[in-house]
């Protein structure tokens, strides 16, 4: 065999090895990236559900006050008990959306808007309770029920969006 043929054979083998290595690296990197995003998506789902549950749990005692079933101090006690053991779902939710899933920011914005509106209702009701004591909270209760219904809708919309993100991840090859 001539030296030129040997050189071409060695070069061909070497290039095949390099190309094979590059392709393998890229496929592994893409797989690892997809796996990381899937894990983060699962964490996002858990953080969102945890935060929505916390939000609803915070609202329920205050809605009982508005309905005249318990007094304001009992609601504060119930809220304080729940707050001491709760994980910090909101911070996780906010971070995951900002870093990994900015396309879901609109859902988070809707949640924050709803939280603010509900907090305003709760604050207004608290002010009236301070000024005049127990009173008919049916108007506030009606607004909080509407907020609770909206929270349910927002929760379902977010789940649909997360399923869509998961479907995108599953389609990527």
Residue frames as qw, qx, qy, qz and C-alpha x, y, z in Angstrom:
[[0.000, 0.890, 0.456, 0.000, 0.00, 0.00, 0.00],
 [0.415, 0.504, -0.012, 0.757, 1.29, 3.39, -0.91],
 [0.265, -0.199, -0.467, 0.819, 1.93, 6.09, 1.72],
 [0.256, -0.095, -0.143, -0.951, -0.76, 8.35, 0.22],
 [0.624, -0.294, -0.598, -0.407, -3.39, 5.63, 0.56],
 [0.541, -0.280, -0.656, 0.446, -2.31, 4.93, 4.13],
 [0.086, -0.075, -0.235, 0.965, -2.50, 8.65, 4.96],
 [0.438, -0.184, -0.339, -0.812, -5.98, 8.92, 3.39],
 [0.646, -0.307, -0.693, -0.091, -7.16, 5.84, 5.32],
 [0.419, -0.246, -0.554, 0.676, -5.80, 7.19, 8.62],
 [0.090, -0.007, 0.025, -0.996, -7.31, 10.62, 7.94],
 [0.534, -0.262, -0.527, -0.607, -10.68, 9.05, 7.08],
 [0.610, -0.343, -0.688, 0.192, -10.67, 7.00, 10.29],
 [0.281, -0.174, -0.385, 0.862, -9.66, 10.03, 12.37],
 [0.248, -0.099, -0.162, -0.950, -12.33, 12.27, 10.81],
 [0.588, -0.329, -0.649, -0.352, -14.97, 9.58, 11.34],
 [0.519, -0.320, -0.632, 0.479, -14.03, 9.45, 15.02],
 [0.085, -0.100, -0.184, 0.974, -14.20, 13.23, 15.37],
 [0.411, -0.185, -0.379, -0.808, -17.56, 13.49, 13.59],
 [0.614, -0.336, -0.711, -0.073, -18.92, 10.60, 15.64],
 [0.397, -0.255, -0.535, 0.701, -17.74, 12.28, 18.85],
 [0.100, 0.003, -0.001, -0.995, -19.30, 15.62, 17.92],
 [0.528, -0.255, -0.531, -0.611, -22.64, 14.04, 16.98],
 [0.597, -0.336, -0.703, 0.192, -22.71, 11.98, 20.18],
 [0.245, -0.162, -0.390, 0.873, -21.86, 15.04, 22.28],
 [0.266, -0.092, -0.166, -0.945, -24.63, 17.11, 20.69],
 [0.607, -0.301, -0.627, -0.383, -27.23, 14.37, 21.09],
 [0.545, -0.313, -0.646, 0.432, -26.28, 13.84, 24.74],
 [0.106, -0.080, -0.222, 0.966, -26.30, 17.59, 25.44],
 [0.413, -0.194, -0.341, -0.822, -29.74, 17.96, 23.88],
 [0.642, -0.332, -0.685, -0.095, -31.06, 14.96, 25.83],
 [0.436, -0.247, -0.543, 0.674, -29.63, 16.35, 29.08],
 [0.082, -0.030, 0.019, -0.996, -31.10, 19.79, 28.39],
 [0.547, -0.273, -0.501, -0.613, -34.52, 18.29, 27.67],
 [0.623, -0.321, -0.685, 0.200, -34.32, 16.21, 30.85],
 [0.250, -0.142, -0.385, 0.877, -33.40, 19.28, 32.92],
 [0.293, -0.120, -0.169, -0.933, -36.30, 21.29, 31.45],
 [0.621, -0.315, -0.642, -0.322, -38.67, 18.41, 32.16],
 [0.516, -0.298, -0.625, 0.505, -37.51, 18.32, 35.80],
 [0.059, -0.086, -0.182, 0.978, -37.90, 22.08, 36.09],
 [0.432, -0.224, -0.429, -0.761, -41.36, 21.85, 34.53],
 [0.618, -0.373, -0.692, 0.015, -42.36, 19.27, 37.15],
 [0.366, -0.256, -0.454, 0.771, -41.01, 21.55, 39.89],
 [0.141, -0.078, -0.129, -0.979, -42.94, 24.46, 38.38],
 [0.544, -0.345, -0.604, -0.468, -46.15, 22.43, 38.41],
 [0.584, -0.393, -0.632, 0.325, -45.63, 21.51, 42.07],
 [0.231, -0.150, -0.252, 0.928, -44.74, 25.08, 43.06],
 [0.283, -0.204, -0.307, -0.885, -47.78, 26.49, 41.27],
 [0.612, -0.410, -0.625, -0.257, -50.15, 23.97, 42.85],
 [0.526, -0.310, -0.547, 0.572, -48.58, 24.53, 46.26],
 [0.086, -0.040, -0.110, 0.989, -48.91, 28.29, 45.99],
 [0.422, -0.296, -0.430, -0.741, -52.51, 28.18, 44.77],
 [0.633, -0.414, -0.652, 0.048, -53.35, 25.88, 47.68],
 [0.389, -0.231, -0.403, 0.795, -51.65, 28.28, 50.11],
 [0.112, -0.124, -0.137, -0.976, -53.53, 31.20, 48.64],
 [0.558, -0.375, -0.542, -0.503, -56.87, 29.44, 48.93],
 [0.619, -0.360, -0.616, 0.328, -56.06, 28.30, 52.47],
 [0.221, -0.096, -0.249, 0.938, -55.30, 31.90, 53.41],
 [0.288, -0.205, -0.282, -0.892, -58.59, 33.11, 51.95],
 [0.498, -0.358, -0.764, -0.200, -60.90, 30.50, 53.52],
 [0.347, -0.428, -0.616, 0.563, -60.75, 31.70, 57.15],
 [0.010, 0.215, 0.035, -0.976, -61.33, 35.30, 56.07],
 [0.376, -0.179, -0.590, -0.692, -64.27, 34.23, 53.95],
 [0.444, -0.425, -0.778, 0.131, -65.68, 32.50, 57.05],
 [0.161, -0.357, -0.353, 0.850, -65.44, 35.86, 58.87],
 [0.201, 0.056, -0.318, -0.925, -67.25, 37.56, 56.00],
 [0.480, -0.276, -0.728, -0.403, -69.98, 34.91, 56.22],
 [0.490, -0.550, 0.208, -0.644, -70.30, 35.55, 59.97],
 [0.909, -0.119, -0.398, -0.049, -69.23, 31.99, 60.91],
 [0.735, -0.279, -0.276, 0.554, -66.13, 32.93, 62.93],
 [0.128, -0.967, -0.040, 0.218, -64.65, 36.12, 64.34],
 [0.458, 0.833, -0.289, 0.110, -61.66, 37.93, 62.92],
 [0.303, -0.683, 0.648, -0.148, -59.27, 36.76, 65.67],
 [0.834, -0.016, 0.548, -0.061, -60.10, 33.11, 64.94],
 [0.747, 0.659, 0.056, 0.071, -59.33, 33.71, 61.26],
 [0.132, 0.857, -0.473, 0.156, -55.99, 35.27, 62.17],
 [0.594, -0.444, 0.659, -0.127, -55.15, 32.28, 64.38],
 [0.877, 0.274, 0.395, -0.005, -56.00, 29.86, 61.58],
 [0.563, 0.807, -0.132, 0.122, -53.94, 31.83, 59.08],
 [0.137, -0.799, 0.564, -0.156, -50.95, 32.06, 61.44],
 [0.777, -0.227, 0.584, -0.066, -50.97, 28.30, 62.10],
 [0.840, 0.466, 0.262, 0.097, -50.84, 27.54, 58.39],
 [0.342, 0.904, -0.226, 0.124, -48.14, 30.11, 57.68],
 [0.421, -0.725, 0.544, -0.030, -45.58, 28.61, 60.05],
 [0.696, -0.154, 0.689, 0.127, -45.20, 25.28, 58.24],
 [0.701, 0.668, 0.222, -0.109, -45.72, 26.25, 54.61],
 [0.661, -0.042, 0.351, 0.663, -42.91, 25.91, 52.07],
 [0.046, 0.651, -0.078, -0.754, -42.07, 28.96, 50.01],
 [0.608, 0.401, 0.653, 0.209, -43.83, 27.94, 46.82],
 [0.314, 0.925, 0.166, -0.134, -44.17, 31.44, 45.42],
 [0.161, -0.795, 0.479, 0.335, -40.43, 32.11, 45.30],
 [0.502, -0.096, 0.807, 0.296, -39.86, 28.80, 43.51],
 [0.485, 0.667, 0.566, 0.019, -42.69, 29.53, 41.09],
 [0.151, 0.960, -0.043, -0.233, -41.39, 33.02, 40.32],
 [0.288, -0.628, 0.632, 0.351, -37.80, 31.82, 39.81],
 [0.544, 0.102, 0.796, 0.245, -38.72, 28.91, 37.53],
 [0.442, 0.801, 0.402, -0.016, -40.89, 31.10, 35.32],
 [0.027, 0.942, -0.217, -0.256, -38.22, 33.80, 35.11],
 [0.283, -0.576, 0.708, 0.296, -35.31, 31.46, 34.36],
 [0.315, -0.040, 0.914, 0.252, -36.73, 28.49, 32.48],
 [0.182, 0.520, 0.806, 0.216, -40.25, 29.31, 31.28],
 [0.001, -0.283, -0.075, 0.956, -40.65, 33.02, 30.48],
 [0.253, -0.178, -0.647, -0.697, -43.40, 32.06, 28.03],
 [0.406, -0.527, -0.746, 0.013, -45.57, 31.34, 31.11],
 [0.191, -0.050, -0.313, 0.929, -45.06, 34.83, 32.59],
 [0.356, -0.278, -0.297, -0.841, -48.56, 35.88, 31.50],
 [0.677, -0.406, -0.599, -0.132, -50.09, 33.21, 33.74],
 [0.519, -0.252, -0.474, 0.665, -47.97, 34.35, 36.67],
 [0.001, -0.120, 0.002, -0.993, -48.98, 37.97, 36.02],
 [0.533, -0.397, -0.457, -0.591, -52.66, 36.96, 36.08],
 [0.680, -0.377, -0.586, 0.229, -52.08, 35.18, 39.39],
 [0.360, -0.117, -0.307, 0.873, -50.37, 38.24, 40.88],
 [0.223, -0.258, -0.202, -0.918, -53.18, 40.51, 39.70],
 [0.653, -0.430, -0.535, -0.320, -55.76, 38.21, 41.26],
 [0.613, -0.281, -0.526, 0.518, -53.77, 37.99, 44.50],
 [0.142, 0.050, -0.145, 0.978, -53.59, 41.79, 44.69],
 [0.428, -0.348, -0.333, -0.765, -57.32, 42.16, 44.08],
 [0.714, -0.412, -0.565, -0.034, -58.13, 39.55, 46.75],
 [0.505, -0.170, -0.423, 0.733, -55.71, 41.18, 49.21],
 [0.080, -0.210, -0.034, -0.974, -57.40, 44.54, 48.59],
 [0.612, -0.422, -0.446, -0.499, -60.80, 42.96, 49.36],
 [0.718, -0.333, -0.533, 0.299, -59.42, 41.35, 52.53],
 [0.341, -0.007, -0.264, 0.902, -57.77, 44.60, 53.61],
 [0.287, -0.336, -0.187, -0.877, -60.96, 46.59, 53.03],
 [0.711, -0.438, -0.493, -0.244, -62.97, 44.06, 55.04],
 [0.635, -0.208, -0.472, 0.575, -60.39, 44.14, 57.84],
 [0.107, 0.175, -0.111, 0.972, -60.57, 47.95, 57.97],
 [0.514, -0.416, -0.290, -0.692, -64.34, 47.87, 58.32],
 [0.765, -0.352, -0.531, 0.092, -64.05, 45.22, 61.06],
 [0.470, -0.050, -0.377, 0.796, -61.60, 47.43, 62.96],
 [0.099, -0.224, -0.013, -0.970, -63.81, 50.50, 62.65],
 [0.603, -0.215, -0.047, -0.767, -67.23, 49.02, 63.30],
 [0.492, -0.193, 0.795, -0.298, -66.71, 45.47, 64.55],
 [0.315, 0.177, 0.910, 0.202, -68.55, 42.50, 63.10],
 [0.404, 0.462, 0.005, -0.790, -70.79, 43.50, 60.23],
 [0.829, 0.421, 0.333, -0.158, -72.52, 42.13, 57.16],
 [0.246, -0.552, 0.618, 0.504, -69.64, 40.94, 54.98],
 [0.727, 0.389, 0.565, -0.041, -71.83, 39.54, 52.22],
 [0.471, 0.868, -0.098, -0.126, -70.55, 42.01, 49.62],
 [0.077, -0.719, 0.688, 0.062, -66.92, 41.20, 50.43],
 [0.626, -0.086, 0.772, -0.061, -67.76, 37.50, 50.53],
 [0.721, 0.612, 0.298, -0.128, -69.32, 37.71, 47.09],
 [0.333, 0.864, -0.371, -0.073, -66.20, 39.38, 45.70],
 [0.292, -0.536, 0.792, -0.021, -63.95, 36.77, 47.34],
 [0.751, 0.189, 0.625, -0.103, -66.06, 33.94, 45.93],
 [0.631, 0.770, 0.003, -0.088, -65.63, 35.48, 42.49],
 [0.055, 0.790, -0.611, -0.005, -61.87, 35.66, 43.10],
 [0.568, -0.253, 0.777, -0.092, -61.88, 32.02, 44.20],
 [0.782, 0.477, 0.390, -0.098, -63.71, 31.01, 41.03],
 [0.434, 0.861, -0.264, -0.037, -61.20, 32.99, 38.99],
 [0.272, -0.629, 0.728, -0.026, -58.36, 31.25, 40.85],
 [0.755, 0.077, 0.648, -0.066, -59.83, 27.88, 39.84],
 [0.685, 0.715, 0.135, -0.036, -59.96, 28.99, 36.20],
 [0.137, 0.869, -0.475, 0.007, -56.44, 30.36, 36.33],
 [0.538, -0.406, 0.738, -0.037, -55.23, 27.10, 37.86],
 [0.798, 0.328, 0.506, -0.003, -56.77, 25.09, 35.02],
 [0.503, 0.859, -0.093, -0.009, -55.33, 27.45, 32.39],
 [0.133, -0.773, 0.621, -0.005, -51.88, 27.09, 33.93],
 [0.696, -0.136, 0.705, -0.014, -52.15, 23.31, 33.91],
 [0.748, 0.607, 0.269, 0.000, -53.08, 23.39, 30.23],
 [0.270, 0.904, -0.331, 0.025, -50.06, 25.61, 29.53],
 [0.396, -0.574, 0.717, -0.020, -47.75, 23.26, 31.44],
 [0.795, 0.170, 0.583, 0.002, -49.11, 20.27, 29.53],
 [0.606, 0.795, 0.023, 0.010, -48.42, 22.16, 26.29],
 [0.012, -0.831, 0.556, -0.028, -44.83, 22.82, 27.42],
 [0.625, -0.277, 0.729, -0.031, -44.43, 19.14, 28.28],
 [0.796, 0.479, 0.368, -0.020, -45.76, 18.17, 24.85],
 [0.376, 0.885, -0.274, 0.003, -43.16, 20.47, 23.24],
 [0.295, -0.646, 0.703, -0.041, -40.42, 18.79, 25.24],
 [0.750, 0.022, 0.659, -0.056, -41.64, 15.36, 24.20],
 [0.710, 0.686, 0.156, -0.035, -41.62, 16.37, 20.51],
 [0.091, 0.870, -0.479, -0.072, -38.02, 17.61, 20.62],
 [0.990, 0.033, 0.037, 0.135, -35.56, 15.02, 19.40]]
